[in-house]
């Protein structure tokens, strides 16, 4: 698919705890965050005391929305979505507040029902992890939305009063009381949402994940698709639940307002693990906002793979040959498909396609630093649809594409996330891409006249009649020999 012309879309999310403006650049299926501003207004802080929105939160939210209006008038996105969730939905004065927003800022606000909020959270998770299964849990300031992921998409969804404001934040944190209330409110639906995999959405759980990374010495601080096993998640939740507010505030990067609500999120997670019999927690950086964007995409675009499309978008932005990635993918597929699989669930061809789309990444950078810079960018790029091991695999392949000497900046990260077999295959993939690029001068039409295959113990490089000269030269021979060595094969160049 040709590289999609970029367009901007904005989402304003008026939540129970925060109000946020995110401006996204959409390039087909690829979603990039280009501006993100949040105000922890605490609209839902007083819902338990009379059912009205917090007066200070109302003032802060309106001030934030007026600023957001000024930003959007300058940015001029193609689409703007304004959505409010649990606090506005449940408050006695919610409708009046929506009207005040319209009168003072001009924004027309859509108040999501609990079922709609759950559905959009699930769509957001699927936008970031298209093969996700299990249950999505979106924890906000006032509510928790649970929705089951079915083969056809978002399934059964419910909303529960399990956010910090609904669990008595204004009364002060009491772990036993919060645990008791959480269990009581979850019990009626627990059986319907039992699952092995829980996709955690929301800022509080992202902060829990970051804290777990620090405690465990995890080397890659990328929260999206970060996985925590049951026992470790329980340990982390219980640890946070027993920390004082001042102790949490001392954690690097922890805001005062977030430290206030984090223990509630920890107890709710503990209750969910036990009540739903969860085996693993997977953090999603995508949620309701991305779900709104995903629903608005054409069906054909939604069906595209976000990893391949994200890599194509990133590569096209910095590269010089837009059609090179797809050409390399086709050129390599015959040879690499004959190798034993490295990743489960048929992921090897997807990773090959993604790596090929990154072939031209760094083309405009200085050659002495290109491999290191490309490695760091691929390892941490906000591209959806990849596990952390797959991130490491693509980063290793991207480095090997630019350097025969394999000495990446963070080799320890690769060795922790990848088995020796996967690391060696990543190096081979990078070497194969380098061979194709150097052989053809990064020309897709010229590449199409050469062929790479594996025949028993030989790596064969051949050319169409009349194109034998394409295979000549010391560079081609060296690149082919390096690839063959990484695959445990002998290099054989046949110039007919």
C-alpha positions as CSV (number, residue, x, y, z in Angstrom):
1,X,0.0,0.0,0.0
2,X,1.4,3.4,-0.9
3,X,2.5,5.7,1.9
4,X,-0.6,7.6,3.1
5,X,-0.7,11.3,3.1
6,X,-0.6,12.5,6.7
7,X,-3.5,14.3,8.3
8,X,-4.0,15.5,11.9
9,X,-6.8,14.6,14.3
10,X,-7.3,15.8,17.8
11,X,-9.1,14.2,20.8
12,X,-10.1,16.1,24.0
13,X,-10.8,13.6,26.8
14,X,-12.7,15.1,29.7
15,X,-12.1,12.4,32.4
16,X,-12.9,12.1,36.1
17,X,-9.4,12.8,37.1
18,X,-7.8,14.5,34.1
19,X,-8.6,16.6,31.0
20,X,-6.3,16.0,28.1
21,X,-5.7,17.2,24.6
22,X,-3.9,14.9,22.2
23,X,-3.1,15.8,18.6
24,X,-2.3,12.8,16.4
25,X,-0.8,12.6,13.0
26,X,-2.5,9.8,11.1
27,X,-0.6,8.2,8.3
28,X,-3.0,5.4,7.2
29,X,-3.0,2.8,10.0
30,X,-0.1,4.5,11.7
31,X,-1.0,6.7,14.7
32,X,1.6,9.2,16.0
33,X,1.2,11.5,19.0
34,X,2.5,14.9,18.1
35,X,1.1,17.0,21.0
36,X,-0.1,15.8,24.4
37,X,-1.2,18.1,27.2
38,X,-2.9,17.0,30.4
39,X,-4.4,18.8,33.4
40,X,-5.2,16.7,36.6
41,X,-8.3,18.7,37.3
42,X,-10.1,16.1,39.5
43,X,-13.6,16.8,38.2
44,X,-15.0,13.7,39.9
45,X,-13.3,14.3,43.3
46,X,-16.6,15.1,45.0
47,X,-19.0,12.7,43.4
48,X,-19.3,10.7,46.6
49,X,-20.4,13.9,48.5
50,X,-23.6,15.0,46.9
51,X,-23.0,13.8,43.4
52,X,-21.8,17.1,41.9
53,X,-18.6,18.0,40.0
54,X,-15.7,19.4,42.0
55,X,-15.9,23.2,41.8
56,X,-12.2,23.7,41.5
57,X,-12.0,20.9,38.9
58,X,-14.7,22.6,36.9
59,X,-12.7,25.9,36.8
60,X,-9.5,24.1,35.9
61,X,-11.2,22.1,33.2
62,X,-12.8,25.2,31.6
63,X,-9.5,27.0,31.7
64,X,-7.8,24.0,30.0
65,X,-10.5,23.7,27.4
66,X,-10.1,27.4,26.5
67,X,-6.4,26.9,26.1
68,X,-7.0,23.8,24.0
69,X,-9.4,25.8,21.8
70,X,-6.5,28.3,21.1
71,X,-4.1,25.5,20.3
72,X,-6.6,23.8,17.9
73,X,-7.4,27.0,16.1
74,X,-3.7,27.2,15.2
75,X,-3.1,23.5,14.5
76,X,-6.4,23.1,12.4
77,X,-6.7,19.3,12.6
78,X,-8.9,17.6,10.0
79,X,-11.1,16.1,12.8
80,X,-11.6,16.9,16.5
81,X,-13.3,14.6,18.9
82,X,-14.5,15.8,22.3
83,X,-15.6,13.2,24.8
84,X,-16.5,13.1,28.5
85,X,-16.6,10.0,30.6
86,X,-17.7,8.9,34.1
87,X,-17.6,12.1,36.1
88,X,-19.7,14.1,33.7
89,X,-21.9,11.1,33.0
90,X,-22.7,10.5,36.7
91,X,-22.8,14.0,38.1
92,X,-26.1,15.7,38.9
93,X,-24.8,18.8,37.2
94,X,-23.1,17.0,34.3
95,X,-25.6,18.2,31.7
96,X,-25.3,21.8,32.9
97,X,-21.5,21.5,32.7
98,X,-21.6,20.2,29.1
99,X,-23.7,23.2,28.2
100,X,-21.3,25.5,29.9
101,X,-18.4,24.0,27.9
102,X,-20.3,24.7,24.7
103,X,-21.1,28.3,25.7
104,X,-17.6,29.2,26.9
105,X,-15.4,27.3,24.5
106,X,-17.6,26.3,21.6
107,X,-16.8,22.6,22.0
108,X,-19.7,20.2,21.5
109,X,-19.0,17.4,24.0
110,X,-20.1,13.8,23.6
111,X,-20.9,12.2,26.9
112,X,-20.0,8.5,26.6
113,X,-22.2,5.9,28.3
114,X,-20.4,3.3,30.4
115,X,-20.9,0.7,27.7
116,X,-19.6,3.1,25.0
117,X,-16.6,4.0,27.2
118,X,-15.8,0.2,27.6
119,X,-16.2,-0.3,23.8
120,X,-13.9,2.5,22.9
121,X,-11.3,1.3,25.4
122,X,-11.4,-2.1,23.7
123,X,-11.2,-0.6,20.2
124,X,-8.1,1.4,21.5
125,X,-6.4,-1.8,22.7
126,X,-7.2,-3.5,19.3
127,X,-5.8,-0.4,17.5
128,X,-2.5,-1.0,19.4
129,X,-2.5,-4.8,19.6
130,X,-4.7,-6.2,16.8
131,X,-4.4,-9.8,17.9
132,X,-5.3,-9.1,21.6
133,X,-7.5,-11.6,23.4
134,X,-8.8,-11.6,26.9
135,X,-10.4,-8.7,28.8
136,X,-9.7,-5.0,28.7
137,X,-9.9,-3.0,31.9
138,X,-9.9,0.9,31.7
139,X,-9.4,2.5,35.1
140,X,-10.3,6.2,35.3
141,X,-10.8,8.5,38.2
142,X,-14.4,7.4,38.9
143,X,-15.0,4.1,37.1
144,X,-13.6,0.9,35.8
145,X,-14.8,-0.3,32.4
146,X,-14.4,-4.0,31.7
147,X,-15.0,-5.4,28.2
148,X,-14.3,-8.9,26.8
149,X,-12.4,-9.2,23.5
150,X,-14.1,-11.5,21.1
151,X,-12.8,-12.8,17.7
152,X,-15.1,-10.3,16.1
153,X,-13.9,-7.4,18.3
154,X,-15.2,-5.7,21.4
155,X,-17.8,-7.9,23.2
156,X,-19.6,-7.7,26.6
157,X,-18.8,-4.5,28.5
158,X,-19.7,-3.1,31.9
159,X,-18.9,-0.1,33.9
160,X,-18.2,-0.3,37.7
161,X,-17.7,2.4,40.4
162,X,-14.1,1.3,41.1
163,X,-12.2,4.5,40.4
164,X,-10.4,6.2,43.3
165,X,-13.1,8.9,43.6
166,X,-15.8,6.3,43.8
167,X,-13.9,4.4,46.4
168,X,-13.7,7.2,48.9
169,X,-10.6,9.2,47.9
170,X,-11.8,12.2,49.9
171,X,-12.0,10.0,53.1
172,X,-8.3,9.0,52.9
173,X,-6.8,5.7,51.8
174,X,-7.7,2.6,53.9
175,X,-6.5,-0.5,52.1
176,X,-8.8,-2.9,53.8
177,X,-11.9,-0.8,53.1
178,X,-10.9,-0.3,49.5
179,X,-10.2,-4.0,49.1
180,X,-13.6,-4.9,50.6
181,X,-15.5,-2.4,48.4
182,X,-13.7,-3.5,45.3
183,X,-14.5,-7.2,45.9
184,X,-18.1,-6.4,46.6
185,X,-18.6,-4.3,43.5
186,X,-16.7,-6.7,41.2
187,X,-18.4,-9.9,42.5
188,X,-21.6,-9.7,40.4
189,X,-19.7,-9.7,37.1
190,X,-16.5,-11.5,38.0
191,X,-17.6,-14.9,36.5
192,X,-18.4,-13.2,33.1
193,X,-14.9,-11.7,32.9
194,X,-12.6,-14.4,34.0
195,X,-9.6,-14.6,31.7
196,X,-5.9,-15.4,31.5
197,X,-4.9,-12.0,29.9
198,X,-5.9,-8.6,31.2
199,X,-5.2,-5.5,29.1
200,X,-4.7,-2.6,31.6
201,X,-5.7,0.8,30.3
202,X,-5.3,4.1,32.2
203,X,-2.6,6.4,33.6
204,X,-2.6,4.8,37.1
205,X,-1.8,1.4,35.8
206,X,0.8,2.8,33.4
207,X,2.5,4.3,36.5
208,X,2.3,1.0,38.3
209,X,4.0,-0.6,35.3
210,X,6.8,2.0,35.3
211,X,7.3,1.5,39.0
212,X,7.5,-2.3,38.4
213,X,10.1,-1.7,35.7
214,X,12.3,0.3,38.1
215,X,11.9,-2.3,40.9
216,X,12.7,-5.2,38.7
217,X,15.6,-3.5,36.8
218,X,13.7,-4.0,33.5
219,X,15.9,-2.5,30.8
220,X,13.4,-1.2,28.3
221,X,11.2,1.6,29.7
222,X,8.4,1.3,27.0
223,X,5.1,0.9,28.7
224,X,3.0,-0.3,25.7
225,X,2.7,-4.1,25.7
226,X,4.8,-4.4,28.8
227,X,3.8,-7.8,30.4
228,X,3.7,-8.6,34.1
229,X,3.0,-12.1,35.4
230,X,0.4,-12.8,38.1
231,X,2.8,-13.2,41.0
232,X,4.9,-10.2,40.2
233,X,1.8,-8.0,39.6
234,X,0.4,-9.0,43.0
235,X,3.6,-8.2,44.7
236,X,3.8,-4.8,43.0
237,X,0.2,-4.0,43.8
238,X,0.6,-4.9,47.5
239,X,3.8,-3.0,47.8
240,X,2.2,0.2,46.4
241,X,-0.9,-0.3,48.6
242,X,1.3,-0.3,51.7
243,X,3.3,2.8,50.8
244,X,2.6,6.2,52.4
245,X,1.7,9.1,50.1
246,X,5.0,10.8,50.9
247,X,6.9,7.6,50.0
248,X,5.2,7.5,46.6
249,X,5.8,11.2,46.0
250,X,9.6,10.5,46.3
251,X,9.5,8.1,43.4
252,X,11.1,9.8,40.3
253,X,8.5,11.1,37.9
254,X,5.5,10.6,40.3
255,X,3.3,13.6,40.6
256,X,1.6,14.6,43.8
257,X,-1.9,14.0,42.5
258,X,-1.0,10.6,40.9
259,X,0.6,9.4,44.2
260,X,-2.8,10.1,45.9
261,X,-4.7,7.8,43.5
262,X,-2.1,5.1,42.8
263,X,-2.8,3.0,46.0
264,X,-6.4,2.7,45.0
265,X,-5.4,1.5,41.5
266,X,-3.1,-1.0,43.1
267,X,-5.8,-2.5,45.3
268,X,-8.3,-2.7,42.4
269,X,-5.7,-4.5,40.4
270,X,-5.0,-6.9,43.2
271,X,-8.8,-7.6,43.5
272,X,-9.1,-8.1,39.7
273,X,-6.2,-10.6,39.7
274,X,-7.8,-12.7,42.4
275,X,-11.4,-12.4,41.3
276,X,-10.9,-12.9,37.6
277,X,-8.1,-15.4,38.0
278,X,-5.7,-13.4,35.8
279,X,-2.4,-15.0,34.7
280,X,-0.8,-12.0,33.2
281,X,-1.2,-8.3,32.9
282,X,-0.4,-6.5,29.6
283,X,-0.3,-2.7,29.7
284,X,-1.8,-0.8,26.8
285,X,-0.8,2.8,26.1
286,X,-3.8,2.9,23.8
287,X,-7.4,3.4,25.1
288,X,-10.6,5.4,24.6
289,X,-8.9,8.2,22.6
290,X,-7.3,5.9,20.2
291,X,-10.5,3.9,20.0
292,X,-12.3,7.0,18.8
293,X,-9.7,7.4,16.0
294,X,-9.7,3.7,15.1
295,X,-13.5,3.6,14.7
296,X,-13.3,6.6,12.3
297,X,-10.8,4.9,10.0
298,X,-12.1,3.2,6.8
299,X,-12.5,-0.5,7.3
300,X,-9.8,-1.4,4.9
301,X,-7.3,0.8,6.8
302,X,-8.3,-0.8,10.1
303,X,-7.5,-4.2,8.7
304,X,-3.9,-3.3,8.0
305,X,-1.1,-4.4,10.4
306,X,-0.1,-1.5,12.6
307,X,3.5,-2.7,13.0
308,X,4.1,-2.9,9.2
309,X,2.3,0.3,8.6
310,X,4.1,2.1,11.4
311,X,7.5,1.0,10.2
312,X,6.6,2.0,6.6
313,X,5.5,5.4,7.8
314,X,8.7,5.9,9.9
315,X,10.9,4.7,7.1
316,X,9.2,6.7,4.4
317,X,9.6,9.9,6.4
318,X,13.4,9.6,6.6
319,X,14.1,7.5,3.5
320,X,14.7,8.3,-0.1
321,X,13.1,5.3,-1.9
322,X,9.5,4.8,-1.0
323,X,9.0,1.5,-2.8
324,X,12.2,-0.1,-1.5
325,X,10.7,-1.7,1.6
326,X,8.0,-3.6,-0.2
327,X,10.4,-4.7,-2.9
328,X,12.9,-6.1,-0.3
329,X,10.1,-7.9,1.5
330,X,9.2,-9.7,-1.7
331,X,12.8,-10.4,-2.5
332,X,13.6,-11.9,0.9
333,X,10.4,-13.9,1.4
334,X,11.3,-16.9,-0.7
335,X,14.6,-17.5,1.1
336,X,13.6,-16.6,4.7
337,X,10.3,-18.5,4.6
338,X,12.3,-21.8,4.3
339,X,14.0,-21.1,7.6
340,X,12.7,-22.6,11.0
341,X,10.3,-20.2,12.7
342,X,11.7,-18.0,15.5
343,X,8.5,-16.4,16.8
344,X,5.2,-18.1,17.5
345,X,1.8,-17.5,15.8
346,X,3.3,-16.9,12.4
347,X,5.0,-13.6,13.4
348,X,8.2,-14.2,11.4
349,X,6.8,-12.9,8.1
350,X,5.3,-9.9,9.8
351,X,8.6,-9.0,11.4
352,X,10.4,-9.5,8.1
353,X,8.0,-7.1,6.4
354,X,8.3,-4.5,9.2
355,X,12.2,-4.7,9.1
356,X,12.2,-4.3,5.3
357,X,10.1,-1.1,5.7
358,X,12.8,0.3,7.9
359,X,15.6,-0.4,5.3
360,X,15.9,3.2,4.3
361,X,15.6,4.6,7.9
362,X,18.7,6.7,8.6
363,X,19.5,7.2,4.9
364,X,20.1,10.9,5.6
365,X,22.2,10.5,8.7
366,X,26.0,10.5,8.9
367,X,27.3,6.9,8.1
368,X,29.6,6.9,11.1
369,X,26.6,7.2,13.5
370,X,23.7,5.8,11.4
371,X,23.6,2.3,12.9
372,X,23.6,3.5,16.5
373,X,20.9,6.2,15.9
374,X,18.7,3.9,13.9
375,X,19.0,1.2,16.6
376,X,17.8,3.6,19.4
377,X,15.0,4.9,17.3
378,X,13.6,1.5,16.4
379,X,13.9,0.2,19.9
380,X,11.8,2.9,21.4
381,X,9.7,4.2,18.5
382,X,6.0,4.6,19.5
383,X,4.9,2.0,16.9
384,X,2.0,-0.3,17.9
385,X,1.5,-4.0,17.3
386,X,4.8,-5.4,18.7
387,X,5.9,-7.1,21.9
388,X,9.0,-6.0,23.7
389,X,10.9,-9.0,22.3
390,X,9.8,-8.0,18.8
391,X,11.0,-4.5,19.4
392,X,14.4,-5.8,20.3
393,X,14.4,-8.1,17.3
394,X,13.7,-5.2,14.9
395,X,16.2,-2.9,16.5
396,X,18.9,-5.6,16.2
397,X,18.0,-6.1,12.5
398,X,18.1,-2.4,11.9
399,X,21.5,-2.1,13.4
400,X,22.8,-5.1,11.4
401,X,21.4,-3.6,8.2
402,X,23.9,-0.7,8.6
403,X,26.9,-2.4,10.3
404,X,28.6,-5.7,9.8
405,X,30.3,-5.4,13.2
406,X,27.6,-6.1,15.7
407,X,28.2,-3.8,18.6
408,X,24.9,-2.0,19.3
409,X,24.6,0.6,22.1
410,X,22.5,-1.6,24.3
411,X,23.5,-5.2,23.7
412,X,22.5,-6.1,27.2
413,X,18.9,-5.2,26.4
414,X,18.9,-7.4,23.4
415,X,20.4,-10.3,25.3
416,X,17.8,-10.0,28.0
417,X,14.8,-9.8,25.7
418,X,16.0,-12.2,22.9
419,X,17.2,-15.8,22.9
420,X,20.5,-16.4,21.1
421,X,18.6,-18.0,18.2
422,X,16.4,-14.9,17.8
423,X,19.3,-12.5,18.1
424,X,21.2,-14.4,15.4
425,X,18.2,-14.4,13.1
426,X,17.8,-10.7,13.6
427,X,21.4,-10.1,12.6
428,X,20.8,-12.3,9.5
429,X,17.7,-10.4,8.6
430,X,19.6,-7.1,8.8
431,X,22.4,-8.6,6.8
432,X,20.0,-9.8,4.1
433,X,18.4,-6.3,3.9
434,X,21.9,-4.8,3.6
435,X,22.7,-7.2,0.8
436,X,19.6,-6.3,-1.1
437,X,20.2,-2.6,-0.7
438,X,23.8,-2.6,-1.7
439,X,23.3,-5.1,-4.6
440,X,20.6,-2.9,-6.2
441,X,21.7,0.6,-5.2
442,X,18.4,0.8,-3.3
443,X,16.5,0.6,-6.6
444,X,13.4,-1.6,-6.4
445,X,13.2,-2.1,-10.2
446,X,16.9,-3.3,-10.3
447,X,16.4,-5.5,-7.3
448,X,13.6,-7.3,-9.0
449,X,16.1,-8.7,-11.5
450,X,18.0,-10.6,-8.9
451,X,16.9,-13.6,-6.7
452,X,17.8,-14.9,-3.3
453,X,17.1,-18.5,-2.3
454,X,18.3,-21.3,-0.1
455,X,19.0,-24.7,-1.7
456,X,20.0,-27.3,0.8
457,X,23.2,-25.9,2.4
458,X,23.7,-23.1,-0.1
459,X,22.6,-19.5,-0.1
460,X,22.0,-18.8,-3.8
461,X,22.2,-15.4,-5.4
462,X,21.2,-15.3,-9.1
463,X,20.1,-12.8,-11.7
464,X,17.8,-12.6,-14.7
465,X,19.4,-13.1,-18.1
466,X,21.1,-9.9,-19.2
467,X,21.6,-8.8,-15.6
468,X,24.6,-10.9,-14.6
469,X,26.7,-7.8,-14.1
470,X,24.5,-6.9,-11.2
471,X,26.0,-9.7,-9.1
472,X,29.6,-8.8,-9.7
473,X,31.9,-7.0,-7.4
474,X,33.6,-7.4,-4.1
475,X,30.8,-5.6,-2.1
476,X,28.2,-8.1,-3.3
477,X,30.4,-11.0,-2.5
478,X,31.2,-9.8,1.0
479,X,27.6,-9.1,1.8
480,X,26.4,-12.5,0.6
481,X,29.2,-14.3,2.5
482,X,28.3,-12.5,5.7
483,X,24.6,-13.4,5.4
484,X,25.5,-17.0,4.6
485,X,27.8,-17.2,7.6
486,X,25.0,-16.0,9.9
487,X,22.6,-18.6,8.5
488,X,25.2,-21.4,8.7
489,X,25.2,-21.8,4.9
490,X,27.7,-21.5,2.0
491,X,27.4,-18.5,-0.3
492,X,27.0,-19.3,-4.0
493,X,26.7,-16.5,-6.6
494,X,25.5,-17.7,-10.0
495,X,25.9,-15.1,-12.8
496,X,24.4,-16.7,-15.9
